[in-house]
Structures are given as C-alpha cells and as structure tokens.
Amino acid sequence: MITSLCVIVRRPKGEELSTLGIRTVYATFMGGMDAKLLCIEDGVFNLLDNPGYNTEMLNELSKEGAPIYALTGHLQARGLSESNLIAGVQVIDPAEVAEIIEASASVAAF
C-alpha cells in the first residue's frame, strides 16, 4: 500500500494535466494520505494568486496544511518571486527536491 505521495506538476495553469495533478494531491491529502505538491518548470504558474478552480483547491490545501513547494530557480527564470504566490507555498532549492522525492513512497508527474 502506498503511504506517501509526491505529485510533480510541470505544466502551466490552464492545461488539463496541471489540473489533474492538483486534483490528485487534493483528493489524496484530503483523504488522509501524506501527499505533497511540487511545482516545477511552467508548473510554478499554477501557484500564482489568481482566481480560478486550481487556486481554490490550492488555497484549501494550504489551509489544511498540505506541503506545497516551488523550485526557486524555476520561479526566478519566469520572473516570479515568492510574493506572487498563494499563501503557504514553500520555495525550495534543488537539494530539497531530492529529499522530498526520496522521502515519498510514490511519485507522479503531470
């Protein structure tokens, strides 16, 4: 049985795959599983504090204490900073990505 999950979202807001990744984290975390969201590459755009379905799910996840991560270099490469993101997002470096993935029993990429 899978005890923990890290979902990696690489696709930008507005694409079906990004919504599916966020919904996967939402469903598993709200169902009681240790689930984390890691947004990389264009996936960091999902974490912008803009209105929409994904943002509503992400805000609820954040309020419930779900770990939500963004890779610092990928934010910077897109001209974004932590102040642009929804509350509760942890900005991390590449070394921390490896730790998060290694600590997860399963990893899914969207």
N, C-alpha and C positions, 0 to 999 in steps of 0.2 A: 504494500500500500504506500502511496506517495504521501509523505508527511510535510513537505515544504515545496514551494514552487516559486521560481523567479521568472516573470514574464518580461521579455525584452521587446520593446516597441521601437522599430526603426522607421516606420512610415509616418508621414505627416498627418496632421489633423485634416479630416475631410475624406480620407481613404478608408475603405471598409476594413482593411486589415488592422489599422490603428484602433478603430472602434472595437473590433473583435478582441484584440489584446487587452484593452482596458476592461471590457466586459468580463473577460476571463479572470482577471485579477479581482474585479468586483465580486463576482459570484463565488470564487473560492475563498476569498478573505471573509466575506460576509457569512459564508457557510462554516467558518471556524478553522479553516486551514491557514497555516503560516504561508502567506502569499506576499510577494514583493513585486513592485513595478520598477523597471529600469528603462528609461527613455534615452536613446542614443541617436546619433545622426539626425535626420529630419524628424525623428520621433519627439525631439525636445519641443517642437512646436505645439504638441498636444498639451503641454504644461502651461501654456500662456493663459493668463486670466481673462479669457474671452467668453462671452455667453455661448451656451450650447450643451448638447447632451453629454459629450465626453467630459466637459468641465464640471457639470453637475455630479457625474459619477466620481470624478477625481476629488472634488471638494468633499463629498461624503466619505470617501475612503480616507482622506486626510483627517477628517474629524474623528473617524473611528480608530485612528492610529496606524493605518496601513503604511508600511515603508514605501515611499515614492522617491526615486532617485533620478538625477540628471547628471550626465557626464560634463564636467566643467569645460573641457576643450571643445566639445560639440556645441555648447551654448555660445562660447566666445566666437567660434568660427561662423556663427549665424548672427552675430551682432546682438546676442541676448545676454542678459545678466539675471542673477537671482531675483532682483526686484521686479522683473517682468513676469515671474511665475506665480502660480497659485500658492497659497499658504501651505506650509508643511513639506515642501519639496526639499530634499537634501541634495546639495550639489557635491559631487564626489570626483575623485581623480581616478585614473586607470588602475592603480594598485587596489583600490577599494572595490572596483568592479570584479576583479578576480576573486577577492574574498567573498563577496556576495554570491557569486556563481558557485564557488566551491562549497559554500555552506548550504546550498539548496539541493534537495533530493532530485528535483526535476527542473528543467529549463525549457521554456517555449519561446520561440521568436516569431514576431509578427511584423 
